[in-house]
Amino acid sequence: MFGFLKKGNATENIEIITAPIIGEAVESAQINDPTFAEEMLGKGIAIRPEIGKMFSPVDGTVTMVFDTKHAVSFTSEKGAEVLVHVGLDTVNLKGEHYTAHVKDGDTVKKGDLILEFDMEKIKEAGYDLITPIVICNTDDYQDIETITGKAVNTEDAVMKLKA
């Protein structure tokens, strides 16, 4: 599918981050939170979820499952540090409506089920479910191409990182 990933050519330093959530991929500027909208934590995108499940966007390790289960960070096999934050201000739910299927240090593959969340109950509690996906070590990359403005599934690329 991605011919530019072939070994031996100049583009093998490209890493693909896939959608951790099924939904609509949008630019960070559409996130109603300046920390994410202004990319203070790193370059990224957001997804407006259609279903209440998060999947691994990388082959790598679960670096941290937040105690409140609203966010998970990963380190890919190639070194990308990826944060997936389900909803805005959802830390205030203190883990309610979230079920984690992984723990810190677990090895994961793209598409593995990481987290489930009850979208209706989170919305009823007054929270925006837009989900930022951030490359926390943005400065380690020459370029980060974001792929937004369309519906995405878990196998779809949402970011291409060039080391």
N, C-alpha and C positions, 0 to 999 in steps of 0.2 A: 504494500500500500504506500509506504513512504520510501521511494527509491533512493532518496538522498541519505538514508541511514546505512547504506552498504559499507561494509568494512573496507578499509584501504583507500578511501577517498577523503578529501579534505573536510567533508561534512560529518564525519563520525563523532565529532564533539557536540552534536545536537542531542538534546534530551527532550522527549515528548511528555508533557503532563496531560493526563486524560481527565475528563470530567468526573469529579467525585459524586456528582448529584445529577439526576435526570431533570432537565428543565430548560429554561432559556438563559443562555450565556449573554451577559451584558458587561459593558465597560465599568471599571471601578468608579468613574465619575457619577454613575447612577446610584451609588450606595449612599444612603442618607446618614452617613457617619463620617466626619472629616478624617478620622484615623485611617479608614480604608479608602475613602473617596480621593484623598490627597496622597495616597500610597506612602504614608509615613512608615509603615512596617515593611514595605517592599512593593515591587510591581505585582499587579495581579488583575483579576477579573472578579465577577460575581455570577452566581447562578440563582435564578428564581425557581425554587424547587417545585416539581410536579408530584413527587412522591416523597414520603418521609424516610428515606434511606440514604446513607452516605457509604461510598465505596472507595477503596484505595486508589488514588490518582497516580501512584508510582509502585515500582518494585523496590522494596527497601525495608525500613524499620519504622515502627511507631515510636517516635521520640517521646511524645507525651500525650496522654489522654487527660484533659483538664478534669479536676475533681467534679466539676459541674457538668461534665460530659457534653457541653455545648460546642467544644472545639477540640481538634486533634491535630497534632503536628507530626510530620513525617520527615525522614531523611532518606532520599533515594539512594540506590546503589551507586549512582554517579555523583552524589553529594548535594543535590538540590534539597533545600530546607523549605518544606511546603506546609503552610498553615491553612486548615479548612475550618471556618468559623460559622456554625449554623445559626443564622439569625443575628439580629442586632440587639444588644443589651440583654441577651438571653442568659448571661451569667447570673442575672437576678432570679432566674427560675431555680437555681441551686440543684440542678440535675433532674428536676421534675419534668416528665414527658420525654426523657432521653434514656436509651438503653445502649450501653457500649458492648461491643462483641470482641474487643481487643483490649490489651493492657500495654503499658509502657514496655518497650523492648521487644514486642512481638515482631516477627518477620512477616511481611505481607507482599502480595502480588497485586498488580493492577486488577481492579474489579472485585477484590475481596470485600465482603460486607464488613463495615467498620462500626457503624452506628445506625440506630433506628430512632426516629423522633415522631411524636404525634403532632402532625401539622395543625390539625383543627384545634387541639387544646392550647398549643402555643399561640395561635392566632387569637383564640378566645381570650387569652391572658393579655392581649394587646401588643404582641411583639411582631415585628417585621421579620419574615423568614428568609429574606435575601441572604445568600451565603457567600461571603468573600473567600476567595482562594488566593493566597499570597505567597510569593517567593521571598522568604525572609532574608536570604543571602543574595539578593539582587546584584550587589556589587561584584560578585564572583563571575558574572556573565557579561560578555560583550554585547549581547542583544537578547531581549526577551520579546518574542512575537506573541501577541494575544489574539485569540480567535473568538470573536463575539458577534452578537447580532443574529443569533440563530438558535434553534432548539438543539440540544445536545443530549447524547446518551453516554453511558459510562465508557464506551470504547472510543469515543470521539476526542481528538486532540483539542485542548483549549489554550495551551501555551507550548511554544517551542523555545527552548533555552539553548543559546549558543555560548559555549565556554570560551 
